[in-house]
């Protein structure tokens, strides 16, 4: 026993030397850092970098930079650049190419023009270091893009121009990086330029004339080998990185070019794209971010004011130069002030390309530790500033637009709908089915799908059969109403993720979930089922608690938050609630701002439901419980909430479900409106080639049986 503890202590001696222990520790950090930091609204990218600083050789010295860490870090860096090229919308770039070219020019030349003299004359660096650092100011990473997409302004012209400019400025900066590195190695001359030009020409021909048709042929020939698709894409990325290295430029240029080359062959909604993003975001990219933190020497920041002066100068220059570029673009193309702020928010965040340039410069000995540490601080600050600026601008664009809905728009939104129900206890299934039948659009050809998520264990197959028999006995009610029901079962370790994934696979646009029961402290700390579905889908979600039968109710209390009428899912949930009110002959009492009531009445007039609507102005959301004075026993209480990051979200909404549970015994529904409009995303669904869920289950069963056979033979 003494030997065991002594050996255990030796294994934990700093720095750790056991590769298995190192890998498990890093995975634990990747797992827990986002979960913990999400509760205090710190971006995970910042948390992972800080974690790397803490465990790195320059702080607690728990892990040192080993060959294994370097390998995963390199893969992560290439992965970041590959995804950056893969996710760019080439159609938007071609449509707005002239404006994108000009913005790319401004956001490239202005930061370099401002940054070079500051680095050379104010900070005192030589020509190579000053020029390389100044080129870093020209890069930008679209950190805020997912944020503005959630709000619903991703199709704004200012966004398309900014995204298109990213292609030009990042490519130009990476070529500058190659020239600076080449000049350091052997001097910048005509021979070097000619050799680099020829090498890049050959590299470009291979990447954009040879790789795309070869990839298309491969995807067509091995259409059913989905895992082979991912391995093929990964091999192309590393082959491209190798070719770029042979051509005399950094591997990150090759990875970025691979993303551009495969851009049109991998639909953004496809299963392959999901695998690419999943593996990268789950493993390789977090490894890279942690390794970046391990490079930082926090002692440099404590040695004197120089490091802080460098960090402050870099950060202010980066933000100011990007704002000037956005301002010039606004004036030339006559964008609004909100669009200028949106361009600034999207283009001011520095992350992927910035890290790549500074790391290469540091490893080549061109840049010192002050620049490296200052860049890390720059990344932290610019990512935060960019997120706030982009979110504020996107919300301002939404609220300042007219948001006029035509009768055709309303009807188009309701042409096709697919309702998905999460199967729980028998009594709950009956209530949710009854609600789904009442609110389902009778003109829609889509069925109502009832989903069972089966835990992934050794009895999964048996449990699927049992669950199917149990649910089948509950569907007779729907048959009587001539509503088509589709039963779906899937296997997943987590119920919430199973619901979220299946809602995408069957292309449901409305998910009905039962009201959650009491949760433990661990459930509150981790993401529970409701949060999982809300966070990982853009569908409309109704969280339902029917204490009394639907026919028992006499009124519907409808509570709408400020700016709830500008959410993309407003038309859909209004239709469902008004349809329910008509079916049950309910009077609607609306607690909201006047703008929400006006939009509600307009949709009601288009739908022709002739609903009785009473309006009570409600603005004091801090004192939400004041509405209890107007709520009666037979009222159905419907509260409209919002996802974090959406235009109508506020921190007050997060506490509303708890207040409803504690203070109201009525039947209640909490609505999370869909994040994107069917009008905007309908065309994207054409790229989806979803296979039946049953096929996935069969694959899992075959895999399980095969593993069982191998284990038995091995035994």
C-alpha positions as CSV (number, residue, x, y, z in Angstrom):
1,X,0.0,0.0,0.0
2,X,2.9,2.4,0.8
3,X,4.4,1.6,-2.5
4,X,1.1,2.4,-4.3
5,X,0.8,5.8,-2.7
6,X,4.5,6.6,-3.3
7,X,4.1,5.7,-6.9
8,X,0.9,7.8,-7.1
9,X,2.7,10.8,-5.7
10,X,5.5,10.4,-8.2
11,X,3.1,10.4,-11.1
12,X,1.8,13.8,-10.0
13,X,5.2,15.3,-9.7
14,X,5.4,18.6,-11.6
15,X,5.7,18.9,-14.5
16,X,3.6,15.8,-15.3
17,X,5.4,13.3,-17.5
18,X,2.8,10.6,-17.9
19,X,1.2,11.2,-21.4
20,X,-2.0,9.5,-20.3
21,X,-2.4,11.7,-17.3
22,X,-1.5,14.8,-19.3
23,X,-4.1,14.0,-21.9
24,X,-6.8,13.3,-19.3
25,X,-6.1,16.6,-17.5
26,X,-6.3,18.6,-20.7
27,X,-9.6,16.9,-21.6
28,X,-10.9,17.6,-18.1
29,X,-10.1,21.3,-18.7
30,X,-11.8,21.3,-22.1
31,X,-14.8,19.7,-20.5
32,X,-15.2,21.9,-17.4
33,X,-13.9,25.3,-18.5
34,X,-16.8,26.2,-20.8
35,X,-19.4,24.8,-18.3
36,X,-18.1,26.9,-15.5
37,X,-17.4,30.0,-17.4
38,X,-20.7,30.0,-19.1
39,X,-22.3,30.6,-15.8
40,X,-20.4,33.9,-15.5
41,X,-20.7,34.8,-19.2
42,X,-17.1,34.5,-20.1
43,X,-16.4,33.2,-23.7
44,X,-14.9,29.7,-23.7
45,X,-12.0,30.8,-25.9
46,X,-10.8,33.2,-23.2
47,X,-11.3,30.5,-20.5
48,X,-9.2,27.9,-22.4
49,X,-6.3,30.4,-22.9
50,X,-6.4,31.4,-19.2
51,X,-6.4,27.7,-18.3
52,X,-3.3,27.2,-20.4
53,X,-1.6,30.1,-18.7
54,X,-2.3,28.6,-15.3
55,X,-1.1,25.0,-16.0
56,X,1.8,26.1,-18.3
57,X,5.5,26.0,-17.6
58,X,5.6,29.8,-16.7
59,X,2.9,29.5,-14.0
60,X,2.1,26.3,-12.0
61,X,4.3,24.2,-14.3
62,X,1.9,21.3,-14.3
63,X,2.4,20.6,-18.0
64,X,5.3,21.5,-20.2
65,X,5.3,21.7,-24.0
66,X,5.8,18.1,-25.1
67,X,5.8,16.7,-28.6
68,X,2.3,15.3,-28.1
69,X,1.0,18.7,-27.0
70,X,2.8,20.4,-29.9
71,X,1.2,17.9,-32.3
72,X,-2.3,18.5,-31.2
73,X,-1.7,22.3,-31.0
74,X,-0.5,22.3,-34.7
75,X,-3.6,20.3,-35.7
76,X,-5.8,22.8,-33.9
77,X,-4.2,25.8,-35.6
78,X,-4.6,24.2,-39.0
79,X,-8.2,23.3,-38.1
80,X,-9.0,26.9,-37.2
81,X,-7.8,28.2,-40.5
82,X,-9.5,25.3,-42.4
83,X,-12.9,26.0,-40.8
84,X,-12.5,29.8,-41.4
85,X,-12.2,29.1,-45.1
86,X,-14.9,26.4,-45.1
87,X,-17.6,28.6,-43.4
88,X,-17.2,31.6,-45.6
89,X,-20.3,32.2,-47.8
90,X,-18.9,32.3,-51.3
91,X,-22.3,33.3,-52.8
92,X,-22.5,36.4,-50.6
93,X,-18.9,37.2,-51.5
94,X,-19.6,37.0,-55.3
95,X,-22.8,39.0,-54.9
96,X,-21.1,41.8,-53.0
97,X,-17.6,41.3,-54.4
98,X,-17.0,45.0,-55.4
99,X,-17.9,46.3,-51.9
100,X,-16.1,43.4,-50.3
101,X,-13.0,44.1,-52.3
102,X,-13.0,47.7,-51.2
103,X,-13.7,46.9,-47.6
104,X,-11.0,44.2,-47.7
105,X,-8.6,46.9,-49.0
106,X,-9.5,49.4,-46.3
107,X,-9.5,46.9,-43.4
108,X,-6.1,45.7,-44.7
109,X,-4.2,48.9,-45.6
110,X,-5.5,51.3,-42.8
111,X,-4.5,49.1,-39.9
112,X,-1.0,48.5,-41.4
113,X,-0.6,52.2,-42.2
114,X,-1.5,53.2,-38.6
115,X,0.2,50.2,-36.9
116,X,3.6,50.3,-38.6
117,X,4.7,53.7,-37.3
118,X,3.4,53.0,-33.9
119,X,5.4,49.7,-33.7
120,X,8.5,51.2,-35.2
121,X,8.7,54.7,-33.6
122,X,6.6,54.4,-30.5
123,X,7.4,50.8,-29.4
124,X,10.9,50.8,-31.0
125,X,10.9,47.6,-33.0
126,X,12.8,47.0,-36.2
127,X,11.3,46.9,-39.7
128,X,10.5,43.2,-39.8
129,X,8.9,43.1,-36.4
130,X,7.0,46.3,-37.0
131,X,5.7,45.2,-40.3
132,X,4.7,41.8,-39.1
133,X,3.0,43.2,-36.1
134,X,1.2,45.8,-38.2
135,X,0.0,43.1,-40.5
136,X,-1.5,41.4,-37.5
137,X,-3.8,44.4,-37.0
138,X,-5.2,43.8,-40.5
139,X,-6.5,40.4,-39.7
140,X,-9.9,39.7,-38.0
141,X,-11.8,36.6,-36.9
142,X,-15.6,36.4,-37.2
143,X,-16.0,35.7,-33.5
144,X,-19.3,37.6,-33.4
145,X,-20.8,36.0,-36.5
146,X,-22.8,33.3,-34.6
147,X,-24.1,36.0,-32.3
148,X,-25.5,38.2,-35.1
149,X,-26.9,35.1,-36.8
150,X,-28.9,34.3,-33.8
151,X,-30.4,37.8,-33.7
152,X,-31.4,37.4,-37.3
153,X,-29.3,40.0,-39.3
154,X,-26.9,37.6,-41.0
155,X,-28.4,38.4,-44.4
156,X,-27.8,42.2,-44.0
157,X,-25.5,43.6,-46.7
158,X,-23.0,44.9,-44.2
159,X,-22.5,41.4,-42.9
160,X,-22.0,40.0,-46.4
161,X,-19.4,42.7,-47.2
162,X,-17.5,42.1,-44.0
163,X,-17.4,38.3,-44.5
164,X,-16.3,38.8,-48.0
165,X,-13.5,41.2,-47.0
166,X,-12.3,38.5,-44.6
167,X,-11.2,36.4,-47.5
168,X,-9.1,39.1,-49.0
169,X,-7.5,40.6,-45.9
170,X,-6.6,37.3,-44.3
171,X,-5.1,35.9,-47.5
172,X,-3.1,39.0,-48.1
173,X,-1.8,39.0,-44.5
174,X,-0.7,35.4,-44.7
175,X,1.2,36.1,-47.9
176,X,2.9,39.0,-46.1
177,X,3.9,36.5,-43.4
178,X,5.5,34.3,-46.0
179,X,7.5,37.3,-47.4
180,X,8.7,38.4,-44.0
181,X,9.8,34.9,-43.0
182,X,11.5,34.6,-46.4
183,X,13.3,37.9,-46.0
184,X,14.6,36.8,-42.6
185,X,15.9,33.5,-43.9
186,X,17.7,34.8,-47.0
187,X,16.8,38.4,-47.8
188,X,14.0,39.7,-49.9
189,X,15.1,39.9,-53.6
190,X,13.7,39.3,-57.1
191,X,14.7,35.6,-57.1
192,X,12.8,35.0,-53.8
193,X,9.7,36.9,-55.1
194,X,9.8,35.0,-58.4
195,X,10.2,31.6,-56.7
196,X,7.5,32.4,-54.3
197,X,5.2,33.6,-57.1
198,X,5.7,30.5,-59.2
199,X,5.3,28.2,-56.1
200,X,2.1,29.9,-55.1
201,X,0.8,29.7,-58.7
202,X,1.4,25.9,-58.8
203,X,-0.1,25.6,-55.3
204,X,-3.2,27.5,-56.3
205,X,-3.7,25.4,-59.5
206,X,-3.5,22.2,-57.5
207,X,-5.9,23.5,-54.7
208,X,-8.5,25.1,-56.9
209,X,-8.4,23.1,-60.2
210,X,-7.4,19.6,-59.1
211,X,-8.7,19.2,-55.5
212,X,-12.4,20.2,-56.1
213,X,-13.2,17.8,-59.0
214,X,-11.2,15.0,-57.2
215,X,-13.2,15.6,-54.0
216,X,-16.5,15.7,-55.9
217,X,-15.6,12.3,-57.5
218,X,-14.7,10.9,-54.2
219,X,-17.9,12.0,-52.5
220,X,-20.0,10.5,-55.3
221,X,-18.2,7.2,-55.5
222,X,-18.3,6.6,-51.7
223,X,-21.6,8.2,-51.1
224,X,-22.6,5.9,-48.2
225,X,-19.1,5.9,-46.5
226,X,-19.7,8.9,-44.3
227,X,-16.7,8.3,-42.0
228,X,-14.5,8.0,-45.1
229,X,-15.7,11.5,-46.1
230,X,-14.4,13.0,-42.9
231,X,-11.0,11.2,-43.1
232,X,-10.7,12.3,-46.8
233,X,-11.4,16.0,-45.8
234,X,-8.8,15.8,-43.0
235,X,-6.2,14.3,-45.3
236,X,-6.9,17.1,-47.8
237,X,-6.3,19.7,-45.1
238,X,-2.9,18.3,-44.1
239,X,-1.9,17.6,-47.7
240,X,-2.7,21.3,-48.5
241,X,-0.7,22.4,-45.4
242,X,2.3,20.3,-46.6
243,X,2.0,21.7,-50.2
244,X,2.0,25.3,-48.9
245,X,5.1,24.6,-46.8
246,X,6.8,23.2,-49.9
247,X,5.7,26.3,-51.8
248,X,7.5,28.5,-49.2
249,X,4.6,29.8,-47.2
250,X,3.2,28.8,-43.8
251,X,1.0,25.6,-43.5
252,X,-1.9,27.7,-42.2
253,X,-2.2,29.2,-45.7
254,X,-2.6,25.7,-47.1
255,X,-5.3,24.9,-44.5
256,X,-7.2,28.1,-45.3
257,X,-7.0,27.3,-49.0
258,X,-8.3,23.8,-48.4
259,X,-11.3,25.3,-46.7
260,X,-11.9,27.6,-49.7
261,X,-11.4,24.7,-52.2
262,X,-14.0,22.5,-50.4
263,X,-16.3,25.3,-49.5
264,X,-19.0,24.5,-52.2
265,X,-18.7,20.8,-51.8
266,X,-19.6,20.6,-48.1
267,X,-23.1,22.1,-47.4
268,X,-23.2,24.0,-44.1
269,X,-26.2,22.0,-42.9
270,X,-24.7,18.6,-43.9
271,X,-23.7,15.8,-41.6
272,X,-20.1,16.1,-42.8
273,X,-20.0,19.7,-41.8
274,X,-21.4,18.8,-38.4
275,X,-18.6,16.2,-37.9
276,X,-15.9,18.6,-39.0
277,X,-17.1,21.3,-36.5
278,X,-17.8,18.8,-33.7
279,X,-14.3,17.2,-33.8
280,X,-12.6,20.6,-34.1
281,X,-14.6,22.3,-31.4
282,X,-14.5,19.4,-29.0
283,X,-10.8,18.5,-29.2
284,X,-8.3,20.0,-31.6
285,X,-9.1,23.8,-31.3
286,X,-9.4,23.7,-27.5
287,X,-6.0,21.9,-27.4
288,X,-4.6,24.8,-29.5
289,X,-6.0,27.5,-27.3
290,X,-4.7,25.8,-24.2
291,X,-1.2,25.5,-25.8
292,X,-1.3,29.2,-26.6
293,X,-1.9,30.0,-23.0
294,X,1.0,27.7,-22.1
295,X,3.4,30.0,-24.1
296,X,2.4,33.1,-22.2
297,X,4.9,34.1,-19.5
298,X,2.9,36.1,-17.0
299,X,6.2,37.1,-15.3
300,X,6.9,39.4,-18.2
301,X,3.8,41.4,-17.3
302,X,5.2,41.8,-13.8
303,X,8.8,42.9,-14.7
304,X,7.9,46.4,-15.5
305,X,5.7,48.8,-17.4
306,X,7.1,47.9,-20.8
307,X,4.9,44.8,-21.3
308,X,1.7,46.8,-20.3
309,X,2.6,49.6,-22.6
310,X,3.1,47.2,-25.5
311,X,-0.2,45.5,-24.7
312,X,-2.1,48.8,-24.4
313,X,-0.6,50.1,-27.6
314,X,-1.4,47.0,-29.6
315,X,-5.0,46.8,-28.3
316,X,-5.8,50.5,-28.9
317,X,-4.2,50.4,-32.3
318,X,-6.1,47.3,-33.3
319,X,-9.5,48.7,-32.2
320,X,-9.0,52.2,-33.6
321,X,-7.7,51.1,-37.0
322,X,-10.6,48.7,-37.5
323,X,-13.1,51.4,-36.5
324,X,-11.6,53.8,-39.1
325,X,-11.9,51.1,-41.8
326,X,-15.5,50.6,-40.9
327,X,-16.1,54.4,-40.9
328,X,-14.6,54.8,-44.3
329,X,-16.6,51.9,-45.7
330,X,-19.8,53.4,-44.3
331,X,-19.2,56.8,-45.9
332,X,-18.3,55.4,-49.3
333,X,-21.2,52.9,-49.6
334,X,-23.7,55.1,-47.6
335,X,-24.3,52.5,-44.9
336,X,-26.2,53.5,-41.7
337,X,-24.5,54.1,-38.4
338,X,-25.8,50.8,-37.1
339,X,-24.3,49.0,-40.1
340,X,-21.0,50.7,-39.5
341,X,-21.1,49.5,-35.9
342,X,-22.0,46.0,-37.2
343,X,-19.0,46.0,-39.6
344,X,-16.8,47.2,-36.7
345,X,-18.1,44.5,-34.4
346,X,-17.5,41.7,-36.9
347,X,-14.1,42.9,-38.0
348,X,-12.5,44.0,-34.7
349,X,-12.2,40.6,-33.0
350,X,-8.7,39.1,-33.4
351,X,-8.2,35.4,-32.8
352,X,-7.3,32.7,-35.3
353,X,-5.2,34.4,-37.9
354,X,-3.7,36.8,-35.3
355,X,-2.6,34.0,-33.1
356,X,-1.1,32.2,-36.2
357,X,0.9,35.2,-37.3
358,X,2.3,36.1,-33.9
359,X,3.1,32.5,-33.0
360,X,5.1,32.0,-36.2
361,X,6.8,35.4,-35.7
362,X,7.7,34.5,-32.1
363,X,9.0,31.0,-33.1
364,X,11.1,32.5,-35.8
365,X,12.7,34.9,-33.3
366,X,11.2,38.0,-35.1
367,X,8.9,39.0,-32.2
368,X,9.7,39.0,-28.5
369,X,7.7,38.0,-25.4
370,X,6.2,41.5,-25.0
371,X,4.5,41.3,-28.4
372,X,3.3,37.7,-27.7
373,X,1.8,38.5,-24.3
374,X,0.4,41.8,-25.5
375,X,-1.3,39.9,-28.3
376,X,-3.0,37.6,-25.9
377,X,-4.3,40.6,-24.0
378,X,-5.4,42.1,-27.3
379,X,-7.3,38.9,-28.2
380,X,-9.1,38.9,-24.8
381,X,-10.2,42.6,-25.1
382,X,-11.0,42.7,-28.8
383,X,-13.2,39.6,-28.6
384,X,-15.2,41.1,-25.7
385,X,-15.5,44.5,-27.4
386,X,-16.5,43.0,-30.8
387,X,-19.2,40.8,-29.2
388,X,-20.8,43.8,-27.4
389,X,-20.5,46.1,-30.4
390,X,-22.0,43.5,-32.9
391,X,-24.8,42.5,-30.5
392,X,-25.8,46.1,-29.9
393,X,-25.7,47.0,-33.6
394,X,-27.7,43.9,-34.6
395,X,-30.4,44.6,-32.1
396,X,-30.5,48.3,-33.2
397,X,-30.9,47.2,-36.9
398,X,-33.7,44.9,-35.9
399,X,-35.6,47.5,-33.9
400,X,-35.0,50.3,-36.4
401,X,-36.3,48.4,-39.3
402,X,-40.0,48.6,-40.2
403,X,-40.5,44.9,-39.8
404,X,-43.7,45.1,-41.9
405,X,-45.4,41.7,-42.3
406,X,-47.5,41.1,-45.4
407,X,-50.4,38.7,-45.6
408,X,-48.3,36.6,-48.0
409,X,-45.4,36.4,-45.5
410,X,-47.7,35.2,-42.7
411,X,-49.3,32.6,-45.0
412,X,-45.9,31.4,-46.3
413,X,-44.6,31.0,-42.7
414,X,-47.5,28.6,-42.0
415,X,-47.5,26.5,-45.2
416,X,-45.4,23.7,-43.8
417,X,-44.8,22.8,-40.2
418,X,-43.6,19.7,-38.4
419,X,-44.3,19.3,-34.7
420,X,-42.1,17.1,-32.5
421,X,-43.2,15.9,-29.1
422,X,-40.9,14.5,-26.4
423,X,-42.4,11.3,-25.1
424,X,-42.5,11.2,-21.3
425,X,-45.0,9.6,-18.9
426,X,-48.2,8.4,-20.5
427,X,-50.3,11.1,-19.0
428,X,-48.0,13.8,-20.3
429,X,-48.0,12.3,-23.8
430,X,-51.8,12.5,-23.9
431,X,-51.7,16.2,-22.9
432,X,-49.0,17.1,-25.4
433,X,-50.7,15.2,-28.2
434,X,-53.9,16.9,-27.5
435,X,-52.2,20.3,-27.6
436,X,-50.4,19.4,-30.8
437,X,-53.6,18.3,-32.5
438,X,-55.3,21.5,-31.6
439,X,-52.5,23.9,-32.8
440,X,-51.4,21.9,-35.9
441,X,-52.1,23.6,-39.2
442,X,-54.6,21.5,-40.9
443,X,-53.1,22.3,-44.4
444,X,-49.7,21.0,-43.4
445,X,-48.9,17.6,-44.9
446,X,-46.3,16.9,-42.2
447,X,-47.1,14.5,-39.4
448,X,-46.8,15.1,-35.6
449,X,-43.7,13.2,-34.5
450,X,-43.5,11.6,-31.1
451,X,-39.9,11.0,-30.0
452,X,-38.5,8.6,-27.4
453,X,-34.8,9.1,-26.5
454,X,-33.4,5.7,-25.3
455,X,-30.3,5.7,-23.0
456,X,-27.3,4.2,-24.6
457,X,-26.6,1.0,-22.7
458,X,-26.5,-2.7,-23.1
459,X,-30.3,-2.9,-23.0
460,X,-30.9,-0.2,-25.6
461,X,-32.4,-2.5,-28.2
462,X,-34.8,-4.1,-25.8
463,X,-35.8,-0.7,-24.4
464,X,-36.6,0.6,-27.9
465,X,-39.1,-2.3,-28.5
466,X,-40.7,-1.7,-25.0
467,X,-40.9,2.0,-25.6
468,X,-42.5,1.6,-29.0
469,X,-45.2,-0.7,-27.6
470,X,-45.9,1.7,-24.8
471,X,-46.2,4.7,-27.1
472,X,-48.3,2.8,-29.7
473,X,-51.0,2.3,-27.1
474,X,-51.2,6.1,-26.5
475,X,-51.6,7.1,-30.2
476,X,-55.2,6.0,-30.7
477,X,-56.5,9.4,-29.7
478,X,-54.6,11.0,-32.6
479,X,-56.0,8.5,-35.0
480,X,-59.5,9.5,-34.1
481,X,-58.7,13.1,-35.1
482,X,-57.3,12.0,-38.4
483,X,-54.0,13.4,-37.5
484,X,-51.0,11.5,-38.9
485,X,-48.6,10.5,-36.2
486,X,-44.9,9.5,-36.8
487,X,-43.2,7.6,-33.9
488,X,-39.4,8.1,-33.7
489,X,-36.9,6.5,-31.4
490,X,-33.3,7.3,-31.1
491,X,-30.4,6.4,-28.9
492,X,-28.4,9.0,-27.0
493,X,-26.5,9.4,-23.8
494,X,-28.4,12.6,-23.0
495,X,-32.1,13.2,-23.5
496,X,-31.7,16.9,-24.3
497,X,-29.1,16.4,-26.9
498,X,-31.1,13.5,-28.4
499,X,-34.1,15.8,-28.8
500,X,-32.1,18.6,-30.2
501,X,-30.4,16.3,-32.8
502,X,-33.6,14.6,-33.8
503,X,-35.4,17.9,-34.3
504,X,-32.8,18.8,-36.9
505,X,-32.9,15.3,-38.5
506,X,-36.6,15.3,-39.1
507,X,-36.6,19.1,-39.8
508,X,-39.2,19.9,-37.1
509,X,-39.9,23.6,-36.6
510,X,-41.9,23.3,-33.4
511,X,-40.9,21.2,-30.3
512,X,-43.2,20.5,-27.4
513,X,-41.5,19.6,-24.2
514,X,-43.0,18.6,-20.9
515,X,-42.5,20.9,-17.9
516,X,-39.3,19.8,-16.0
517,X,-39.6,18.3,-12.6
518,X,-37.6,19.4,-9.5
519,X,-33.9,19.4,-10.3
520,X,-31.0,18.6,-8.1
521,X,-28.1,21.0,-7.4
522,X,-26.0,19.1,-10.0
523,X,-28.7,19.5,-12.6
524,X,-28.9,23.2,-12.0
525,X,-25.1,23.5,-12.3
526,X,-24.9,21.5,-15.5
527,X,-27.1,22.0,-18.5
528,X,-30.5,20.3,-18.0
529,X,-32.7,18.9,-20.7
530,X,-34.6,22.1,-21.5
531,X,-31.5,24.2,-21.7
532,X,-29.9,21.6,-24.0
533,X,-32.7,21.8,-26.5
534,X,-33.0,25.6,-26.3
535,X,-29.3,26.2,-26.7
536,X,-28.6,23.7,-29.5
537,X,-31.6,24.2,-31.8
538,X,-33.1,27.2,-33.5
539,X,-36.6,25.7,-33.4
540,X,-39.7,27.1,-31.6
541,X,-40.0,25.4,-28.3
542,X,-43.1,25.2,-26.1
543,X,-42.4,24.0,-22.5
544,X,-45.9,22.8,-21.4
545,X,-47.4,22.2,-18.0
546,X,-51.1,21.4,-18.3
547,X,-52.4,21.2,-14.8
548,X,-56.0,21.0,-16.0
549,X,-57.5,19.7,-19.2
550,X,-57.4,22.2,-22.0
551,X,-61.2,22.5,-22.2
552,X,-61.2,23.6,-18.5
553,X,-59.7,27.0,-19.3
554,X,-61.7,30.2,-20.1
555,X,-58.9,32.8,-20.8
556,X,-55.4,32.9,-22.1
557,X,-53.0,35.3,-20.3
558,X,-50.3,36.2,-22.9
559,X,-47.2,37.9,-21.6
560,X,-44.8,39.3,-24.2
561,X,-41.4,40.8,-23.4
562,X,-40.1,44.1,-24.9
563,X,-39.1,43.7,-28.6
564,X,-40.7,40.2,-28.6
565,X,-42.6,41.3,-31.8
566,X,-39.3,41.6,-33.8
567,X,-38.2,38.0,-33.1
568,X,-38.2,35.8,-36.2
569,X,-40.5,33.3,-34.6
570,X,-43.1,35.8,-33.7
571,X,-45.5,34.9,-36.5
572,X,-45.3,31.2,-35.8
573,X,-46.1,31.3,-32.0
574,X,-48.7,34.0,-32.4
575,X,-50.5,31.8,-34.9
576,X,-50.3,28.8,-32.6
577,X,-51.6,30.7,-29.6
578,X,-54.4,32.4,-31.5
579,X,-55.4,29.1,-33.1
580,X,-55.5,27.5,-29.6
581,X,-57.6,30.3,-28.3
582,X,-60.1,29.9,-31.2
583,X,-60.3,26.1,-30.8
584,X,-61.0,26.5,-27.0
585,X,-63.0,29.7,-27.4
586,X,-60.6,31.6,-25.1
587,X,-60.4,35.3,-24.5
588,X,-56.9,36.6,-24.8
589,X,-55.5,39.0,-22.3
590,X,-52.2,40.5,-23.6
591,X,-49.6,41.9,-21.1
592,X,-47.0,43.7,-23.3
593,X,-45.9,47.0,-24.9
594,X,-48.1,48.6,-27.4
595,X,-45.9,47.6,-30.3
596,X,-46.3,43.9,-29.5
597,X,-50.1,44.3,-29.4
598,X,-50.2,46.1,-32.7
599,X,-48.2,43.3,-34.4
600,X,-50.4,40.7,-32.7
601,X,-53.6,42.4,-33.9
602,X,-52.2,42.7,-37.5
603,X,-51.4,39.0,-37.7
604,X,-54.8,38.1,-36.2
605,X,-56.5,40.1,-38.9
606,X,-54.5,38.3,-41.6
607,X,-55.4,34.9,-40.1
608,X,-59.1,35.9,-39.7
609,X,-59.6,34.1,-36.3
610,X,-61.8,36.9,-34.8
611,X,-60.2,36.4,-31.4
612,X,-61.3,38.6,-28.5
613,X,-58.1,40.4,-27.4
614,X,-57.8,42.6,-24.3
615,X,-54.7,44.7,-23.8
616,X,-53.0,45.6,-20.4
617,X,-49.8,47.6,-20.7
618,X,-47.0,45.9,-18.9
619,X,-43.5,47.3,-18.6
620,X,-42.4,46.5,-15.0
621,X,-40.6,43.2,-15.7
622,X,-38.6,43.6,-12.5
623,X,-41.9,43.1,-10.6
624,X,-43.2,40.3,-12.8
625,X,-45.4,38.8,-10.1
626,X,-47.6,41.9,-10.3
627,X,-49.6,40.1,-13.1
628,X,-50.8,37.6,-10.5
629,X,-53.5,40.2,-9.6
630,X,-55.1,39.6,-12.9
631,X,-54.6,35.9,-13.2
632,X,-57.6,33.6,-12.4
633,X,-57.8,30.0,-11.6
634,X,-59.1,28.9,-15.0
635,X,-56.5,31.0,-17.0
636,X,-54.0,29.4,-19.3
637,X,-50.8,31.4,-18.6
638,X,-48.5,31.7,-21.7
639,X,-45.2,33.5,-21.2
640,X,-42.9,34.4,-24.1
641,X,-39.2,34.0,-23.3
642,X,-36.1,34.2,-25.5
643,X,-32.8,32.6,-26.1
644,X,-29.6,34.2,-24.8
645,X,-28.3,36.5,-27.5
646,X,-31.6,37.1,-29.2
647,X,-33.0,40.6,-29.7
648,X,-35.6,40.4,-27.0
649,X,-33.6,38.5,-24.4
650,X,-32.9,40.0,-21.0
651,X,-31.5,38.4,-17.8
652,X,-35.0,38.8,-16.2
653,X,-36.4,36.2,-18.6
654,X,-34.1,33.5,-17.2
655,X,-35.9,33.6,-13.9
656,X,-39.5,33.6,-15.2
657,X,-39.9,29.8,-15.4
658,X,-38.9,29.5,-11.7
659,X,-41.4,32.2,-10.7
660,X,-44.2,30.6,-12.7
661,X,-43.4,27.3,-11.0
662,X,-43.3,28.8,-7.5
663,X,-46.2,31.3,-7.6
664,X,-48.7,30.1,-10.1
665,X,-50.8,26.9,-9.9
666,X,-52.3,27.5,-13.4
667,X,-51.6,25.6,-16.6
668,X,-48.7,27.3,-18.2
669,X,-46.6,27.4,-21.4
670,X,-43.2,29.0,-21.8
671,X,-42.4,29.8,-25.4
672,X,-38.9,30.1,-26.9
673,X,-39.5,31.6,-30.4
674,X,-37.5,30.1,-33.3
675,X,-34.3,31.9,-34.0
676,X,-34.4,32.0,-37.8
677,X,-37.3,32.7,-40.1
678,X,-38.5,30.1,-42.6
679,X,-38.5,32.8,-45.2
680,X,-34.7,33.2,-44.8
681,X,-33.6,29.7,-44.2
682,X,-36.0,27.6,-46.4
683,X,-33.4,27.3,-49.2
684,X,-30.8,26.0,-46.8
685,X,-32.8,23.0,-46.1
686,X,-32.5,21.9,-49.7
687,X,-28.9,20.9,-49.0
688,X,-29.8,18.6,-46.2
689,X,-29.7,14.9,-47.0
690,X,-30.9,13.4,-43.7
691,X,-31.2,9.7,-43.4
692,X,-33.9,7.9,-41.4
693,X,-33.1,7.6,-37.7
694,X,-33.8,3.9,-37.8
695,X,-30.9,3.4,-40.1
696,X,-28.6,5.0,-37.5
697,X,-30.0,2.8,-34.8
698,X,-29.4,-0.3,-37.0
699,X,-25.8,0.8,-37.5
700,X,-25.3,1.2,-33.7
701,X,-26.9,-2.3,-33.2
702,X,-24.6,-3.9,-35.7
703,X,-21.6,-2.2,-34.2
704,X,-22.6,-3.3,-30.7
705,X,-23.1,-7.0,-31.9
706,X,-19.7,-6.9,-33.7
707,X,-17.9,-5.6,-30.6
708,X,-19.7,-8.3,-28.4
709,X,-18.5,-11.0,-30.8
710,X,-14.9,-9.7,-30.7
711,X,-14.9,-9.6,-26.9
712,X,-16.3,-13.1,-26.7
713,X,-13.6,-14.4,-29.0
714,X,-11.0,-12.5,-27.1
715,X,-12.3,-14.1,-23.9
